[in-house]
Amino acid sequence: MAAYVVNEIWVSDPATFQTYVVQVPPTLEPFGGRYVVRSGATEAIEGEPPGRIVILEFPDRAAALAWRSSPAYAAILPIRDASSTSRVYVADGYSG
């Protein structure tokens, strides 16, 4: 079953954050990850939205977690942390 990594992001340093953004795609490939949502603007329907939302799809939860703990992603994560605040979680897809 597919799994989704959901990122709610508040960017504090756009220039530095952009250096992180361009380095993420190659880290996804080995784990079968792909962007489903990669927005710069959100509109609240209910509650307060983050500055941006990114949703990544992986073949399953194991692949999502393996990507998140991979050396390639770990190498660029400090750039994200230095230039933004995030809330990140993984959710299983619906198999209904």
N, C-alpha and C positions, 0 to 999 in steps of 0.2 A: 504494500500500500504506500502511495506517495506520502511524503512528509514535507512540511513547509517550515522554513525558518522565517519568522516575521521580525522585522527590525523597525522600531519606532525611533526616529533619530531627530535630535535637536542639534544643529550644526552651529558651532561657535566661531570657527575659523575656516571659512569657505575655501581659501586657497590651499591650506594644508589638507583639508578634507578631500579635495579633488585629487591630490596625489595618492590617497588611499583608494578612491573610487576607480581610478584607471588600473589599479593593480589587482582588483578583486576577480575579474572574469577568468584569468588563467588558473586561479586557485579552485574554481568551481568544476572545470572540465573533468579532472580525474575522478570526481565523485558523482558525475552525472547531474550536476546542479545546473539550474538555469533560472534566469529572472522571469518572474510572473508579473510583478509590479516593481517599477523603479521610478517613483514619482518625486518631483520636486515640490509639488503643491498638493495640499489636501483641503478638503472642505468638511467641516464638522456637520454631522447630522444630529449627533447627540454627544455631549461632552466636549472636552478640549482635544484637538488633534495635535500630533507632533508636527515638527517642521517638515518631515518627509517620511514616507513609508517605503520599505523595500521588502518584497516577499520573494523568497527563493524556493524553488521546487526541487526536491531530490527523489530518487526512486523509493527510498524508505528512510526511516528514522536513523538507522545505523549509518547510512551514507551521509546524512545531514550532520550527525555528531562527529563522524570521522573527518569531514571537511572542517568543522569548527575547531577541532583539535589538531589539525594538520600543521606540520612545520611551515608550509608555504603561507597559510593564513595567519599563523602565530607571528610570522615575521612582519606582517603589515598591520596587525591589530593595534599596536601602540600608536600608529598614526591616527587611526580612527579615534582612539581614546583621548588623544591629545587635542583633537579638533572638534569633538562632539560629545554629547551625552546620549546614551542609547538605552533602550529596553529591548532585549532580544529573547525570543523564545521559539521553541519548536512545537509544531502541532501535527498530528497525523491527519491525513486526508480522509474524506468520507468515502466509504466503500458501499454504501447503501444500496 
